[in-house]
Amino acid sequence: MTSVVQMTCEAGVALIRVDNPPVNALGHAVRAGLLEAFMAAEQDEQVELIMLYCAGKTFIAGADIREFGQPAQAPILQALTLVMENGNKPSLAVLHGSVLGGGLEVALACHYRIAHGAARLGLPETRLGLLPGGGGTQRLPRLVGVATALEMIITGEPIEATQALGLGLVDALFDDEPLVAGLQHARQLLAEHAPVRRVGQTEVSTESGEATALFTAQRSEISRTQPDSFSAPRCLAAIEAAIRMPLIEGLQRERALFLECMASPQRAALIEDFFARRQAAKNCQG
C-alpha cells in the first residue's frame, strides 16, 4: 500500500481506507495504493468482502488536477476501475461528502454502494473541458439509464443522495460515521451471501429507437446551449458507445475521446481558469 491508502481486516472484511487530505484526490499515489490493496484483498483467503471508505470530510472528490497535462502514470483510472469491477469478491463503496468525477467512477466500479444522506454525487468533468475517463461514460448509463446519464455527464451537475437512491445509483443511505455504517452494511451483505454485481456487465435497458431520439435531442440541446463546447459532443459520443458496444470496446472509445479532450486548448484554458479562481479564493481568505 502507499501512505495514502491502507488496508486492515476485520472479521472477513478488508477495510481499504483512503486518507489523502484535503479532498482525497485521486492522484497517482491513491490509484497505485487502491490497485495494490484490491489485489491483495483478492488474494487473501481470510477476506470475504472488500469495503472502500475515506477519511476526513469527503469520499474521493475527483482527480488530482495538478496531474492534468502531464504524462499519464500507471495505473490510469480506467485500468484501476476495471480491475476493481472484475474482482471475484463483493466490494462495497461507502460514500460521504462530495463523490465527484473519478470518485464516482471508483464507486461505480464497486459492486455495492451506500451513501451518507448529505452526500452529493456527480461527474463534473465537462466544466474542465473533459469527459469522465475512468469508465463513467460506460457504467453510468448501464446503471441509471441513458437519459439520466446524459443529463448528469453533459451538464456536470451533481445530484443529492436521495435522488441517487431513487435512481439505483446507490443501494442505501446512512447517517452514521462511514466506517460504522459501512461495517454494518458489509455484515448484512455477508449474511445475505450477496453476490458479485458488476455494473459493466449490465445491458443498457433503453430501446434503440428511444436512444436515437435521446441522442438527437441532446445534440440539438448542445448546439443551442453549448455551441463552443469541445467536450460535450464527445461526452455524447462516449455514452453512445455504451449502448452500441461491449464494455471493453466502449472503454477504448471513451479513452480515445478523453485524450482528444485532454489535448484540446479549451481544456487547458479551463484548467488555468480553475487554478486562477482557486488562488483568488485563497487570497480573499488570507
N, C-alpha and C positions, 0 to 999 in steps of 0.2 A: 504493500500500500504506500501511497505518498503521504506526506504530513497532513494534507487537507482531506484525505479520505481514510477512515479507519473502520475495521471490522471486528466485531466481537460476536460471540454466540451465546444464546440463552434458550435453553430447552428446545433445541432443534431449529431455532430461528436465527439466521445470520443477520445481524444488525449492521447495516452499512450506513455510516454517518459521514455526511459532507460538512466540513467546517472551514469555509473559505470566506471570512468576512470581507466586506460588509454585506454582500448580497449573494454569497455562494456562487459567484460567476463561474461559468463552465469553461475555464481556461484549460490549458494543456495538462497541468498537474492534476486537475479534477478528473478530466477524461481518462488519463492514464490510470489514476487511482481507482476509478469506477470499473474500468476494464479488468484490472488485476483482482479487485475484490469480488466481482461477479464470477470470474473464472475460478477463483479459489473456493468460493461458496459452492459452486457446481461440483467441484472435486472432493469436497469434504463430506464424508459419509454420514457425519452427525447432523448435517444440515438438511432440513425438510422443506424450509421456506426461506426466501430471501426478502428482507424488508429494508427499503431505502428511505432514509429521512435526513433532515438537515438541521444543524444547529442554528441558533440565532433567530432573527425575526422573520425569516423567509426561507422557503424552498429555493431551489436554483432559479434565479430571476433573469436568466439569459446568458448569452455568451460573454466572454471577456472581449470587449470591443477593441481593446489595445492590440489584439492579435489580428484584427481585420487588415488586409492588405499585406500581411506578412506570409511567407511560405507556410503552407499547412503542415502541422506536426501530427504524426500518427499517435494515437488513433483519432481520425476525424470523427465528428459526431455521428455521421450516418453509419459508419462501421461499428461504433460503440453500441448504438441503439439496436442494430441488427443482432449483435452478439447477445445483448440483454434479452431481446424478444425470443431468440432461438434457444434460450436456456430450457433445461428439462425439469427444473424445479419451479414451483409457483413463486412469483415475485409480486411484492406489494409496494407501491409508492405512497408515502404519507405526506400530503401536501398542505402547506400553510403559507400565508403571506402572498407574495407575488410569484405565480407559477407562469413564467413568461418565456417565449422563444424556445431556446434549447432546453430549458427546464421542463416545459410542457412536452417537448419531444421525448425527453428521457422518461417522463411519466407515461407517455403513450406506449413506450417500449416495455413497460412493466405489465404484468398480466392482470393486476388489480390496482385500483386507485381509490383512496379516500381523501377527503379534503376538509380542512377546518371551515366552519361556516362563514368566516370572514375572508377566505382566500379569494383571489382573483386569478383567472386563467386566460391566457391569450397567446397569440402568435403575432407580435407587432413588427415583424421584420420589414414590411413594406415601408414603414416610416424611416427606415435607414437605407432604403433603396435595394433591399434584398428580398429573398423568399426563404421560407423555412427549409433549411438544408440538411436537417437531421432525420428526415423521414416524415416530417409533419404533413407535407402535402399528400403523402400516400396513406398515412394511417388515420388522420382526422376524418376524411370523407368516409372511410370504411366504418368508423365508429359512430359518427353523428349524422351522416348523410351529406350529400353534395351541397345542398342549398346552404346549410349552416356552415360547412367548411369554407365555402366561397365567401360568405359574409365575414367570418372570423379572420380569414387569412388576408383577404384583399383590403378590408378596412383597417385591420390591425387592432380593432377594439377588443379589449378583454371582456370576459363575462364573469358574473358573480358565481359563487359556489352553488347556490340554489339552482341557478339555471343550468350549470354543468351537471348537476344531479338529474334534473329533468331530461336532459339530452342523453344521459347514459355515459357522459364523459367521465364521471366518477361514480363509484358504486355506493358510497355512503358519505354522510357528513359527520363531523365530530366537533366537540367544543372543549376538549381536554388538551393537555400538552401532547405534541406529536408523538413522542416516544411512548407515552402511556396509552394513548388511543391506538397507535399503530400495533403495539404488542397485543392489545385486547382483540383487535380485528384479525391479527395474524393467528392467534389461538383459535378464533372462530373458524377461520379458513381451514386450519389443520383439522379441527374437529369435524368439519364437513367434508374432509378429503377433497377440497377444492382442486379442480384440475388446472393444468397449464392452459392459458387462454390467450392466444396470440392475435392481436388486432390485425397484423399484416396478412393473416391468412383468412380474414373475413372478406366476403364479397360485398361490394357496394350494392345496396339494395335498389338504387334508383333505376327506373326503366330507361331504356335507350332514348326513346322519344322525349321523355321528361328531361333527361340530362341534356339533350341537344338544345331544348328550349331554355334551360337554365343557363347554359354557356352562351347562347346567343344574346339573352337578356343582359348577362353580365358584361359581355363585350361592349354592348351599347352603353351600359352604365359607366364603364371605364372611359370610353371615348367622350362621354358627356362630362364626367366629374374629375377625371384624372388624365386628360389628354396627353400630358407630357410625361407621365409615369413610365419609367423603363421597367420597373419590377412587376407592376400589377398585371400586365398581359402575360408575363412569364409565370406568375403565380397561377393564372388561369390555365396555362398550358400544362403546368405540372399537375394540377388537380385533374385535368382531363386525362392525363396519363394513368391516374389511379383507377379510373373506371374502364380503361381500354387495355391495360397491360397487367401482367402478373407483377407481384411486388418487386422482384429484383429488377425487372426491366423498368418499372416505374421509378425506382430509386436511381437508376442510371440516368434517366431523363431528368429527374429532379436535380441531380448533381451537375449535369451539363448546364441546366438553366441557372442554377445557383452560381456557377463560375462565370457565366455571362454577366450576371448582376454584379458580382464581386469586381469584375474588370471594368465596370461602367463608370464614367466620370460622375454621373449623378450620384452613385453610391458614395464615392469619395467625398463629394461636396456635402452630402447629408451627414456623413460621419464627422466631418470637420465642423459642421454647424452644431452637431450634438455636443462635441467636446467644448466648443466655444460657449454654448449655453450653460453647460455644467460648470465651467470655470467662472462664468459670470455669477451663477448662483452661489458658488463658494465665496467669491469676493464680497457679495452682498451680506452673507452670513458672517464673514470675518469683520 
